[in-house]
Amino acid sequence: MSLRKPLAFCVLLASASALAQQPALQSDKPKVCDSCDAWNARRDPFRVFGNTYYVGVEGLSSVLITSDKGHVLVDGGLPQTAARIDESIRALGFKLQDVRLIVVSHEHYDHVGGVAALQRASGAPVAASPVAARALKAGAPAREDPQFGYGDFMNFPAVANVREVRDGETLRVNDLAITAHHVPSHTPGSTAWSWRSCEAARCLDVVYTDSLNAVSSPDYKFSANQEVVEQFRKSIATVRGLPCDILLSVHPNSSNTFEKLKRRSDGAADAFVDKAGCRAYADTAAKVLEERLQTERR
């Protein structure tokens, strides 16, 4: 059943009685890694702007976009992050069972590890780029992933009911609209997402950018495939050119999320508004990529 047809998608929206029967969240086995505990440290949820809320943890972003007729959830963190996302959604006065769509950035365990549990509890379909969708169904990254060389360590709980989303496709949950931008780079399935949030008559463009970081397992070389390098550069240019008033990123420190929150708490009402944010993020990524390529050629 396709989200491309608004009328067809409406049938995916469960009735109130069906929602009441959705199971409580049951997390999958926690992931153990050197950074996992620090990434998964608790963070109080907060409104970013309008109907956009941060519901992630210290080192891994998750974003809730709300409406009176259902919500969209972006990313699921580690398997053990799912419970904290659920707690944050409830702390804001919303319910996970009202999430009607889950979208993901890229197919690594630290961003999609909690998606299977969040989907089981909400009943929401999951949308991802074609490469990421296949990885989600398999519970493992694709062979062409720069970090595939780490082997089974990269696996995560497989996800059911995943559909592929086209580059530039806009998905709708009633009045909510969120657009996918394929940015193959950090992984071949990487996707940035954009939407508009409003406060009264003021509406701003929000971008949730995927990682554009050129990191890999030790045996991988980006420079071994010029097509991969050109795709990476094109993806950086895509993020640089997006309409972007507010930038959020898969790792909150990459877009200074909590520093902006503190500035707002200190009285800077528009601390999250930065029209140069996407350009600066892309410029940093471009520099890192070129430095990586130079290192590989030595």
N, C-alpha and C positions, 0 to 999 in steps of 0.2 A: 504494500500500500504506500503510495508516494506522497511525500510532503509537497511535491511540486504543484499539486492540484488542491487549492484551498478547500474545496468542497469535500474531496476525498480525505484530506487531513482531518477535517472536523470529526469524522467517525472515530478517529483515534482518541478523541477527548472522552474520557470515561465519564459515565454518569456519577452523580453524587453517591448512589448506593454502591457502585463498583469501587469508587475511591475508598469508601469506608472499609472495604474488605482488603485493601492493600496491606501486606504484612509490615510489621515493624522492621526497621533496618537491622540486618544481620551482617556484620562486617566479615570480610574474608580474612584469611591468615595474614598477620602483619608482615610487612616487608622488613628485612633486617639489612641495613647498609650503614656505612660510616657516617653519613649525613642524615639518616632518616629521623632520628630523635630530634635533632635541631630543626630540621625542616618542619616536623609535625608539632612543634611546640604551639600551645594554644594562643590564639589571638581573638580578642573580642570583635564581633562583627560590627560593621558600621556602614552608613550610607555614604556612597561616593558622590552621587549627584542624582537627583530625581528618583527614578525607580531602579537605579543601579546600586547594588550593595556588595561589599566584600564579605564573603563567608568562608574564606580560606584560613590557612594557618600561617605560622611565622615565615616559612620559606617557600610555600607553594600556594599559588593563588587559586581561588574559586570564586566565581561571581554569580550572583542571582539577579535576574532582571524580572521585575514583578509586574503583574496586572491583576485586576479584579477577576479575570477569567482564566488564570493560569500563568505559570512562570516558566522562564528558561534558565537552566543552570549551565554554566560554562566550567568545564574541567572538574575532575574528581580527586586529585591528589593521590597519595599512597592508599593502599587498602585500609590502613588504620586511620586515614584522614576522613573517610566517609562518615564515621560517627561524629566527628567534630563539625563537619559541614552540616549534618543533620541538626546538631545542637545549636549551631549558629543560626540556621534558618528559623528554628523554633524560638530562639532568643529574640529575634527581630519581630516575632508575632506572625510568621508565616508557617506553612507546613510543606514538608518534602512531598507529601502526597498530592500537592497542587502543582508540582513541577510537571509540565506537559512535554518538555523537550530538553534533552541533554546534548550539548555540543562539546567537542574536544579540540584541543590545540594539536598535540602530537602524541604519537604512539609509544611513549616511554612510561615505565611503571610509576614514576613519581607524579605523573599528571593524569593517567587513566587507571591507576591501580584501584581506586575507589569507585569507578564507574559502574562495575557490575553490581555491587551492593546497592548503590544509589538507584540504579535502574530497577532492581528487584523490588525495592521498597516503594518506588514512585509509580512504576509501570510505564514510565516515559520512554519513547523511542530515543535512540542515540543517532546523531548525525556526525559524519566525519568525511574527510577527503577519501577518494577511492583507495589509496594505499593504506591510510590509517584505518579505514573501515575493515579491510581484510586483516590487518594486524589485530584489531580489536576482537574480531571473531575467532582468530587463532590463539589469542593470548600471548603473542610474541611479536617482536618487530620484524619487518621484512629483511630479507637477506642483503638488500642494497643499503640498509641503514648504516651510517658511519659507526654506530656502536654495536652492530650485530656480532662483532668479534668477541664480545664479553660473554657470549653463549647464553645458557639457560638462566643466568643471573638476571637477564633483562626481561624475563617472562613476567606476566601479570594475569589476574583472573580474566578469563575470556568473557566477552560480552555478547549477549543475545540481542536480537531486534536492532541491528545496526543498518543504516542506509547510507549510501554514498551521496555526497553533495557536490555539485559542480562548482568550479571556480566562478565567482561572481553571483552565485545563486542566493536568493533571499528566501529564508524560511520564515513562516508566520505561525504564530500561536495567537489566534484572534487578532487583537490590535498590535501585538508585539511583532517586530520584524528585525531579523538579524541576518547579516550578509557574510558569506564565506569568501575568503581571499586565499587561494592556494599560494603558499610560500615555501616550496621545497628547499630545504637548507639544512637545518639542524637534524631533521629527518626528512625522508622523501615524502612523508604525508603531512608535513607541517601546514597549519592553517591559522591565519589571523581572522578575527571576527570583528565586525563593526555594527553599531546600532546608534539610534538617537534616544537620548533621555531628556525629559523636560521637567522643569520646576516652574509652575505657573506658565507664563508665556515665553519663558526662556528655554530654548532647546539647544543641546550641544551634541556634537559627534563624539562618540566613545569608541576607542579602538582597544581591543584586547589582542595584543600582538604575541605571536609565538616567539620562541627563542630563535635568534638568528646567529647563534654561537657556533663557530666552527670547531667543535670538539669531537673526538672519536676514540675508538679503541686503538691500541698502539700500532696495529698493523695496517691501518687504513690511511690512504693518502687521497685527499681531495684532488690534488693535481694530476692524479692518474687518469682522470676522466674530465676532459674539457667541457663536455656537456653539463656535467654536475656543477662545475665551477660557474658556467654561464647561467644556469638555473639559479644558483645561489645569489649571484649578483642581481639577477632580475628580481628575485624575491626581496632583496634589500631595497631595490628601487620601488617595488610595489608598496612596501610599508612606508617608505619615505613620502610617497605621493598620496597617501590616504587622507581624506578629510579627517582632521584629528584635533579635537579640542581637549580631550582627556585621554591620556595614555595609561593603560594597565598592561601588565606583562605577566607571563606565566610564573616567573620568580619575582616576587614583589620588590626585592631590592634592585632589580634591573631597571625599574621605573620610579624608584624612590618613593614607593607607596606610603610607607609608614612615616618617612620624613615629611611628606606632604600632609599626612593626617595630623602630625604634631604641629606643623605650621598653622593649619586651620584651627586647631584647638587653641593656639596662641593668638588667634585673632585675624589671620589671613583668610578671609572668607572664600577666596577663589584659589586656594593653594593647589587644587587639583587641575585647574585650567592652565594648560600650557600648549599653545598652538604650534610651538616648535618641538614638542615632545617626540613625535614620530620621526621627524627629520634627525634629531639628535641621536635617537636610538639607532636609526639606520646608519648614520655616519660612524658610530662606534662599532657596529657590526661589520661595516665595510673595512674599517681599519684592522680589526681582528682577523678577518678573512685574509686580507692581503699579507699580514704578518705570518699567518699560518702557511700560506702558499710559499712565501720566501723561505721559511724554515724547511719546508719539504724539499725545496730545490737545492739546498746546500749539500 
